[in-house]
Amino acid sequence: KATDACAKSDTCQGVTKEGSTTYRTNNGDTPTAKTTMNAYIRGNKWAIHDKIYYTWVDGHQIKTSYDKTTYATLAKATAACKAKADCSGITYNSSTKKYRKGKGYSFVPSASEGIWVRGGVKPTLYSMTISYGGYTWAYKEPYKL
């Protein structure tokens, strides 16, 4: 419940586990170490678009735009980014409500923009089970059991 509340809050910085069953949200930005508490610091938002991971970086823009094309939706922008191997992510402008592709990993501060930084490809999972002579083997790709 505390992690769900933290995820919905703009001011929550993480969750602290106090004792064995009590959790609370944190609005401070400096974790304190105590033997009876464990702090879980909130990370950046992330999303998967067309099997590619993107991580949100607020308050910045990608320094070099890929071209002057803008997109009305994140889905269209990420599809265009996927088609270009050197596309490093998508800058979103909250003033114009438009997205544009970026090139390179130099970010500059921007009050009205944020970046969806392109990451790795989500692995496709395959599994197979073989039974023979009373034995069963299981195989999962990319993980092996």
N, C-alpha and C positions, 0 to 999 in steps of 0.2 A: 504494500500500500504506500509506503514512504517513497519508493523509487518511482511509482506512477505519479504521485503528487509532485515529486521533484521534476520529472520529465515535463509536466504541464506548466511549471512555474518558470518565469523569466529570471527570477532572483535566486533560485535555489542553486547552490554550488556543490551539493552532494548529499549523501545520507550517512548518518552515524549509527552504528549498532552499539547499543548500551546494554551490557549484560548478555543474556542468551536469547531473549525474545523481543526486546524493545528497540525500535528504530525511530529516528527522527530526521527531519530535513534540516539542512544547514544553509543559512544565508550569508555566513561569513566567508571570507576568502583565504583564511589561514587555518589549516588543520592543526589540531593540538594532539600530541601523542599521550595517551593514558593507557595503562595496562588493562582497564576494564572496558575500553572502547575501541572500535575499529571504524576508521573513516573511509568512505568510498567517494572519491572525487569525481564529479560529473565531467564527462568528456564532450567532444563535439558531436553534433547530430551527424548521422550518415544515412544514406539511402542507396538502394540498388535501382538502376535504370538500365533496362535492356541488358541485363547480366553484367553490368559494370558498377563497381562501388564508387560512390562519390561522398566526400566529407565536406561539411559546411564550415566555412570560415567567415564569421560575421565582421563587418566593418572594414573590408578590404576589397580591392579589385585586382584582377590580373593585369600587370603593367602593360603587356603587349596584347592587343586584340588580334584575333586571327584574321578577321576582315571586318567590313562594316555591316555585315548582315546581322539583323536582330530577329529574335523569335518571340512569339507571343506566349509559348508554353515551355516549361522545362522539358517535357517529353520530346518536343521537336528539337530543342537545343541539344539535348544529350544524344539524340539520334544523329544529328549533324556532326557532333563532336566525335562520336564513335567511328564515323567514316574517315576521320583524319587521324593518322597515327601520332602526329605531333601536337594534337589538341590536348592541352593540360587541364582544361576544366571550363566551367561556365560562370560568367559574372552575371549576377542579377541586380538590376537597378530598381530599387523600390519606388523611386519617383516616377519613372516611365513605365514600370511594370514589364520591362523587356529583359530578355536574356541574350547574351552574346558569347561566342567562343573565345577562348584565350589561348595564348601560346607562351610557353616558358613558365618558370616557377618563381618569378619575381613578383611579389605582391606589394601594393602600396595602399596605405590607409585611405578609406573613403567612407564618409558619414552615411551615404545613402545606398551603399552597395554591399554585397556579400558574394562569396565564391563557393561554388560546388566544385571542389578539387577532384579531378579524375584519379581513380585508384586502379586496383587490379581487377581482374575478371573473376566473377563468382564461379567457383568450380562446379562442373556438372558431375553429379554423383551417379555412379553405376553400381549395381549390386547383382550378385549371382550366388546361388546356393546349389551345391552339387552333393547328392547323396548316393553312396555306393557301398554295398557290403556292410551295412550297419553303421557307417561313418558319414558324417556331414561336414563339408567344408563351406565356409562362407567367404566371399570376396567382395570388397567394396573399393571402388576407385573414386577419388585418389587415395583413399585410406585402405590399408590392408589389415585384416583381422587374423 
